[in-house]
Amino acid sequence: MEDLDAWVMPTRQMLAPTIAECADNAGYNRLAAIISRNTRGTNVLGQCGAAIPIHGPGDALPVSLQILCNHGDDKKALAIALAIEELIGEAATADLSGFS
């Protein structure tokens, strides 16, 4: 990332699973590996980042982008995240009425 300000990418490749999908160990392990795929490498490398909600009005679950910067560049990551949020606006509140 030497010549980059940040890396911007989806936080995960899928919407959050239901509790039923994670009820057994096999289902949990399979989904945990998929869900953490985009964040795992940055955690191992000690990078910092911020997540920006980008879901649309009425979407069932929140969706987000992650802004990743080098270790110690927390202020930079937050500044970039705030600049993007200013450009695209704040995400609407997700419709969680189907969850209890």
PyMOL CGO cylinders between C-alpha atoms (Angstrom):
from pymol import cmd
from pymol.cgo import CYLINDER

trace = [
    CYLINDER, 0.00, 0.00, 0.00, 3.04, 2.25, -0.24, 0.3, 1, 1, 1, 1, 1, 1,
    CYLINDER, 3.04, 2.25, -0.24, 1.58, 4.49, -2.99, 0.3, 1, 1, 1, 1, 1, 1,
    CYLINDER, 1.58, 4.49, -2.99, -2.08, 4.21, -1.93, 0.3, 1, 1, 1, 1, 1, 1,
    CYLINDER, -2.08, 4.21, -1.93, -4.09, 6.37, 0.45, 0.3, 1, 1, 1, 1, 1, 1,
    CYLINDER, -4.09, 6.37, 0.45, -6.43, 3.50, 1.25, 0.3, 1, 1, 1, 1, 1, 1,
    CYLINDER, -6.43, 3.50, 1.25, -7.90, 0.27, 0.01, 0.3, 1, 1, 1, 1, 1, 1,
    CYLINDER, -7.90, 0.27, 0.01, -11.71, 0.38, -0.32, 0.3, 1, 1, 1, 1, 1, 1,
    CYLINDER, -11.71, 0.38, -0.32, -13.60, -2.90, -0.54, 0.3, 1, 1, 1, 1, 1, 1,
    CYLINDER, -13.60, -2.90, -0.54, -16.72, -4.69, 0.72, 0.3, 1, 1, 1, 1, 1, 1,
    CYLINDER, -16.72, -4.69, 0.72, -16.56, -5.66, 4.36, 0.3, 1, 1, 1, 1, 1, 1,
    CYLINDER, -16.56, -5.66, 4.36, -17.91, -9.11, 3.47, 0.3, 1, 1, 1, 1, 1, 1,
    CYLINDER, -17.91, -9.11, 3.47, -19.21, -11.00, 0.43, 0.3, 1, 1, 1, 1, 1, 1,
    CYLINDER, -19.21, -11.00, 0.43, -22.67, -11.78, 1.73, 0.3, 1, 1, 1, 1, 1, 1,
    CYLINDER, -22.67, -11.78, 1.73, -25.43, -10.52, 3.97, 0.3, 1, 1, 1, 1, 1, 1,
    CYLINDER, -25.43, -10.52, 3.97, -25.28, -11.65, 7.58, 0.3, 1, 1, 1, 1, 1, 1,
    CYLINDER, -25.28, -11.65, 7.58, -26.54, -15.23, 8.00, 0.3, 1, 1, 1, 1, 1, 1,
    CYLINDER, -26.54, -15.23, 8.00, -29.52, -16.17, 10.11, 0.3, 1, 1, 1, 1, 1, 1,
    CYLINDER, -29.52, -16.17, 10.11, -29.07, -17.80, 13.50, 0.3, 1, 1, 1, 1, 1, 1,
    CYLINDER, -29.07, -17.80, 13.50, -30.46, -21.04, 12.03, 0.3, 1, 1, 1, 1, 1, 1,
    CYLINDER, -30.46, -21.04, 12.03, -27.70, -21.09, 9.39, 0.3, 1, 1, 1, 1, 1, 1,
    CYLINDER, -27.70, -21.09, 9.39, -25.11, -21.00, 12.19, 0.3, 1, 1, 1, 1, 1, 1,
    CYLINDER, -25.11, -21.00, 12.19, -26.87, -23.46, 14.49, 0.3, 1, 1, 1, 1, 1, 1,
    CYLINDER, -26.87, -23.46, 14.49, -24.41, -26.32, 14.04, 0.3, 1, 1, 1, 1, 1, 1,
    CYLINDER, -24.41, -26.32, 14.04, -20.60, -26.20, 14.11, 0.3, 1, 1, 1, 1, 1, 1,
    CYLINDER, -20.60, -26.20, 14.11, -20.22, -27.10, 10.43, 0.3, 1, 1, 1, 1, 1, 1,
    CYLINDER, -20.22, -27.10, 10.43, -22.55, -24.30, 9.34, 0.3, 1, 1, 1, 1, 1, 1,
    CYLINDER, -22.55, -24.30, 9.34, -20.93, -21.82, 11.70, 0.3, 1, 1, 1, 1, 1, 1,
    CYLINDER, -20.93, -21.82, 11.70, -17.38, -22.67, 10.59, 0.3, 1, 1, 1, 1, 1, 1,
    CYLINDER, -17.38, -22.67, 10.59, -18.29, -22.51, 6.89, 0.3, 1, 1, 1, 1, 1, 1,
    CYLINDER, -18.29, -22.51, 6.89, -20.02, -19.13, 7.23, 0.3, 1, 1, 1, 1, 1, 1,
    CYLINDER, -20.02, -19.13, 7.23, -17.38, -17.66, 9.57, 0.3, 1, 1, 1, 1, 1, 1,
    CYLINDER, -17.38, -17.66, 9.57, -14.69, -18.39, 6.98, 0.3, 1, 1, 1, 1, 1, 1,
    CYLINDER, -14.69, -18.39, 6.98, -16.72, -16.66, 4.24, 0.3, 1, 1, 1, 1, 1, 1,
    CYLINDER, -16.72, -16.66, 4.24, -17.77, -13.67, 6.33, 0.3, 1, 1, 1, 1, 1, 1,
    CYLINDER, -17.77, -13.67, 6.33, -14.28, -12.89, 7.63, 0.3, 1, 1, 1, 1, 1, 1,
    CYLINDER, -14.28, -12.89, 7.63, -12.48, -13.40, 4.28, 0.3, 1, 1, 1, 1, 1, 1,
    CYLINDER, -12.48, -13.40, 4.28, -12.19, -9.67, 3.48, 0.3, 1, 1, 1, 1, 1, 1,
    CYLINDER, -12.19, -9.67, 3.48, -11.18, -8.58, 6.97, 0.3, 1, 1, 1, 1, 1, 1,
    CYLINDER, -11.18, -8.58, 6.97, -8.89, -11.43, 8.06, 0.3, 1, 1, 1, 1, 1, 1,
    CYLINDER, -8.89, -11.43, 8.06, -5.81, -10.40, 6.05, 0.3, 1, 1, 1, 1, 1, 1,
    CYLINDER, -5.81, -10.40, 6.05, -5.86, -6.83, 7.25, 0.3, 1, 1, 1, 1, 1, 1,
    CYLINDER, -5.86, -6.83, 7.25, -6.14, -7.99, 10.85, 0.3, 1, 1, 1, 1, 1, 1,
    CYLINDER, -6.14, -7.99, 10.85, -3.14, -10.27, 10.43, 0.3, 1, 1, 1, 1, 1, 1,
    CYLINDER, -3.14, -10.27, 10.43, -1.11, -7.41, 8.89, 0.3, 1, 1, 1, 1, 1, 1,
    CYLINDER, -1.11, -7.41, 8.89, -2.11, -4.99, 11.66, 0.3, 1, 1, 1, 1, 1, 1,
    CYLINDER, -2.11, -4.99, 11.66, -3.79, -2.53, 9.32, 0.3, 1, 1, 1, 1, 1, 1,
    CYLINDER, -3.79, -2.53, 9.32, -6.43, -0.11, 10.54, 0.3, 1, 1, 1, 1, 1, 1,
    CYLINDER, -6.43, -0.11, 10.54, -9.74, 0.73, 8.97, 0.3, 1, 1, 1, 1, 1, 1,
    CYLINDER, -9.74, 0.73, 8.97, -13.27, 2.00, 9.19, 0.3, 1, 1, 1, 1, 1, 1,
    CYLINDER, -13.27, 2.00, 9.19, -16.55, 0.60, 7.88, 0.3, 1, 1, 1, 1, 1, 1,
    CYLINDER, -16.55, 0.60, 7.88, -19.16, 2.75, 6.15, 0.3, 1, 1, 1, 1, 1, 1,
    CYLINDER, -19.16, 2.75, 6.15, -22.78, 1.55, 5.95, 0.3, 1, 1, 1, 1, 1, 1,
    CYLINDER, -22.78, 1.55, 5.95, -23.99, 1.75, 2.34, 0.3, 1, 1, 1, 1, 1, 1,
    CYLINDER, -23.99, 1.75, 2.34, -27.29, -0.17, 2.33, 0.3, 1, 1, 1, 1, 1, 1,
    CYLINDER, -27.29, -0.17, 2.33, -30.34, 1.39, 0.74, 0.3, 1, 1, 1, 1, 1, 1,
    CYLINDER, -30.34, 1.39, 0.74, -33.67, 2.34, 2.28, 0.3, 1, 1, 1, 1, 1, 1,
    CYLINDER, -33.67, 2.34, 2.28, -35.74, -0.72, 3.10, 0.3, 1, 1, 1, 1, 1, 1,
    CYLINDER, -35.74, -0.72, 3.10, -32.85, -3.18, 2.77, 0.3, 1, 1, 1, 1, 1, 1,
    CYLINDER, -32.85, -3.18, 2.77, -33.27, -6.06, 5.18, 0.3, 1, 1, 1, 1, 1, 1,
    CYLINDER, -33.27, -6.06, 5.18, -29.72, -5.99, 6.54, 0.3, 1, 1, 1, 1, 1, 1,
    CYLINDER, -29.72, -5.99, 6.54, -26.91, -3.45, 6.63, 0.3, 1, 1, 1, 1, 1, 1,
    CYLINDER, -26.91, -3.45, 6.63, -24.15, -3.64, 4.03, 0.3, 1, 1, 1, 1, 1, 1,
    CYLINDER, -24.15, -3.64, 4.03, -20.86, -1.79, 4.37, 0.3, 1, 1, 1, 1, 1, 1,
    CYLINDER, -20.86, -1.79, 4.37, -17.59, -0.83, 2.70, 0.3, 1, 1, 1, 1, 1, 1,
    CYLINDER, -17.59, -0.83, 2.70, -14.32, -0.94, 4.59, 0.3, 1, 1, 1, 1, 1, 1,
    CYLINDER, -14.32, -0.94, 4.59, -11.63, 1.69, 4.25, 0.3, 1, 1, 1, 1, 1, 1,
    CYLINDER, -11.63, 1.69, 4.25, -8.24, 0.13, 5.03, 0.3, 1, 1, 1, 1, 1, 1,
    CYLINDER, -8.24, 0.13, 5.03, -5.02, 2.03, 5.74, 0.3, 1, 1, 1, 1, 1, 1,
    CYLINDER, -5.02, 2.03, 5.74, -1.55, 1.15, 6.96, 0.3, 1, 1, 1, 1, 1, 1,
    CYLINDER, -1.55, 1.15, 6.96, -0.85, 0.44, 10.61, 0.3, 1, 1, 1, 1, 1, 1,
    CYLINDER, -0.85, 0.44, 10.61, -1.02, 3.67, 12.61, 0.3, 1, 1, 1, 1, 1, 1,
    CYLINDER, -1.02, 3.67, 12.61, -2.98, 5.61, 9.98, 0.3, 1, 1, 1, 1, 1, 1,
    CYLINDER, -2.98, 5.61, 9.98, -6.22, 5.57, 11.99, 0.3, 1, 1, 1, 1, 1, 1,
    CYLINDER, -6.22, 5.57, 11.99, -6.85, 9.30, 11.53, 0.3, 1, 1, 1, 1, 1, 1,
    CYLINDER, -6.85, 9.30, 11.53, -6.37, 8.94, 7.79, 0.3, 1, 1, 1, 1, 1, 1,
    CYLINDER, -6.37, 8.94, 7.79, -8.81, 6.00, 7.60, 0.3, 1, 1, 1, 1, 1, 1,
    CYLINDER, -8.81, 6.00, 7.60, -11.45, 7.94, 9.54, 0.3, 1, 1, 1, 1, 1, 1,
    CYLINDER, -11.45, 7.94, 9.54, -10.93, 11.08, 7.43, 0.3, 1, 1, 1, 1, 1, 1,
    CYLINDER, -10.93, 11.08, 7.43, -11.37, 9.11, 4.21, 0.3, 1, 1, 1, 1, 1, 1,
    CYLINDER, -11.37, 9.11, 4.21, -14.45, 7.35, 5.60, 0.3, 1, 1, 1, 1, 1, 1,
    CYLINDER, -14.45, 7.35, 5.60, -16.00, 10.68, 6.59, 0.3, 1, 1, 1, 1, 1, 1,
    CYLINDER, -16.00, 10.68, 6.59, -15.23, 12.15, 3.16, 0.3, 1, 1, 1, 1, 1, 1,
    CYLINDER, -15.23, 12.15, 3.16, -16.90, 9.20, 1.41, 0.3, 1, 1, 1, 1, 1, 1,
    CYLINDER, -16.90, 9.20, 1.41, -19.90, 9.41, 3.74, 0.3, 1, 1, 1, 1, 1, 1,
    CYLINDER, -19.90, 9.41, 3.74, -20.18, 13.12, 2.94, 0.3, 1, 1, 1, 1, 1, 1,
    CYLINDER, -20.18, 13.12, 2.94, -20.22, 12.30, -0.79, 0.3, 1, 1, 1, 1, 1, 1,
    CYLINDER, -20.22, 12.30, -0.79, -22.74, 9.44, -0.67, 0.3, 1, 1, 1, 1, 1, 1,
    CYLINDER, -22.74, 9.44, -0.67, -24.74, 10.50, 2.39, 0.3, 1, 1, 1, 1, 1, 1,
    CYLINDER, -24.74, 10.50, 2.39, -25.56, 8.52, 5.48, 0.3, 1, 1, 1, 1, 1, 1,
    CYLINDER, -25.56, 8.52, 5.48, -27.15, 5.11, 4.98, 0.3, 1, 1, 1, 1, 1, 1,
    CYLINDER, -27.15, 5.11, 4.98, -30.77, 4.67, 5.91, 0.3, 1, 1, 1, 1, 1, 1,
    CYLINDER, -30.77, 4.67, 5.91, -31.61, 2.62, 8.98, 0.3, 1, 1, 1, 1, 1, 1,
    CYLINDER, -31.61, 2.62, 8.98, -31.86, -1.04, 7.97, 0.3, 1, 1, 1, 1, 1, 1,
    CYLINDER, -31.86, -1.04, 7.97, -35.29, -2.68, 8.24, 0.3, 1, 1, 1, 1, 1, 1,
    CYLINDER, -35.29, -2.68, 8.24, -34.78, -5.19, 11.04, 0.3, 1, 1, 1, 1, 1, 1,
    CYLINDER, -34.78, -5.19, 11.04, -38.47, -5.76, 11.69, 0.3, 1, 1, 1, 1, 1, 1,
    CYLINDER, -38.47, -5.76, 11.69, -38.17, -9.40, 10.60, 0.3, 1, 1, 1, 1, 1, 1,
    CYLINDER, -38.17, -9.40, 10.60, -35.73, -10.14, 13.40, 0.3, 1, 1, 1, 1, 1, 1,
    CYLINDER, -35.73, -10.14, 13.40, -36.56, -10.71, 17.03, 0.3, 1, 1, 1, 1, 1, 1,
]
cmd.load_cgo(trace, "trace")
